């Protein structure tokens, strides 16, 4: 079980995807640049088989921003995009209202 105190350690924010690029060293990965209001971060996301570049730009998505950075195939990833995974598909979670980038998720 995760305690409420453990959950409070997670920093979840809304990020606006402002740039999507193909990862230079991986077939199934994208490089995403996200606007978090006060700063921009880069994520590596394994969603290329499920989304085109144009489908992602401009989306408001939940992001775990205080995750320890990780180098994925030579590129630093500074957080994690939240998505739902089923047997044969992945669906990114999106905000159903236009909120400001950097809005806190509680």
C-alpha positions in Angstrom: 0.0 0.0 0.0 1.1 3.5 -0.7 0.4 6.0 2.1 -1.0 9.4 1.5 2.4 10.8 2.6 4.0 8.8 -0.2 1.5 10.1 -2.8 2.1 13.7 -1.7 5.8 13.2 -2.8 4.7 13.0 -6.4 4.8 16.3 -8.3 2.2 16.0 -11.1 1.7 18.9 -13.4 -0.1 19.6 -16.7 2.3 20.0 -19.5 1.6 21.3 -23.0 3.4 19.3 -25.7 5.1 22.0 -27.8 7.5 19.9 -29.9 7.6 16.3 -31.0 10.6 14.7 -32.7 11.7 11.2 -33.6 14.4 9.8 -31.2 17.7 9.5 -33.1 18.5 6.1 -31.7 15.2 4.3 -31.3 12.3 3.2 -33.6 9.5 3.4 -31.0 10.4 6.5 -29.1 9.6 10.2 -29.4 11.3 13.2 -27.9 8.7 15.5 -26.5 9.3 19.1 -25.4 6.7 20.2 -22.8 5.8 23.6 -21.5 5.3 23.5 -17.8 4.5 27.2 -17.4 7.7 28.4 -15.6 10.0 26.0 -17.5 10.3 23.5 -20.4 11.4 19.9 -20.1 12.2 17.1 -22.4 10.7 13.6 -22.1 11.4 10.4 -24.0 8.2 8.5 -24.6 7.5 5.1 -26.0 4.3 6.1 -27.8 5.5 6.3 -31.4 3.6 3.1 -32.6 0.4 4.7 -31.3 0.5 8.4 -32.3 1.7 10.4 -35.2 3.8 13.6 -34.6 0.9 15.8 -35.5 -1.5 14.1 -33.1 0.6 15.0 -30.1 1.5 18.7 -30.6 -0.6 21.0 -28.5 -2.1 18.4 -26.2 -2.3 19.1 -22.4 -1.1 16.1 -20.6 -0.3 15.0 -17.0 3.4 14.7 -16.3 5.3 13.4 -13.3 7.9 16.1 -13.1 9.9 15.1 -10.0 11.0 11.7 -11.3 14.7 11.2 -11.3 16.1 12.0 -14.8 17.0 9.0 -16.9 19.1 8.6 -20.0 17.2 6.6 -22.5 19.2 5.6 -25.6 21.5 8.6 -25.3 18.9 11.2 -24.5 18.0 12.6 -21.1 14.3 12.3 -20.1 13.2 14.7 -17.3 9.9 13.2 -16.3 7.2 10.8 -17.3 4.1 11.3 -19.4 1.0 9.5 -18.0 -0.8 7.0 -20.2 -3.1 4.0 -20.0 -1.9 0.7 -21.5 -4.1 -2.1 -22.6 -3.2 -5.3 -24.4 -2.5 -3.8 -27.9 -2.8 -0.1 -27.4 -1.6 2.9 -25.4 -3.7 6.0 -24.7 -2.1 9.2 -23.3 -4.2 10.9 -20.7 -5.3 14.4 -21.6 -6.9 17.3 -19.8 -10.6 17.7 -20.9 -10.4 21.5 -20.2 -8.0 24.2 -21.3 -5.9 24.7 -18.2 -2.6 26.6 -18.0 0.6 24.6 -18.5 2.1 24.0 -15.1 -1.3 23.6 -13.4 -0.9 21.2 -10.4 -2.7 17.9 -10.4 -4.1 16.8 -7.0 
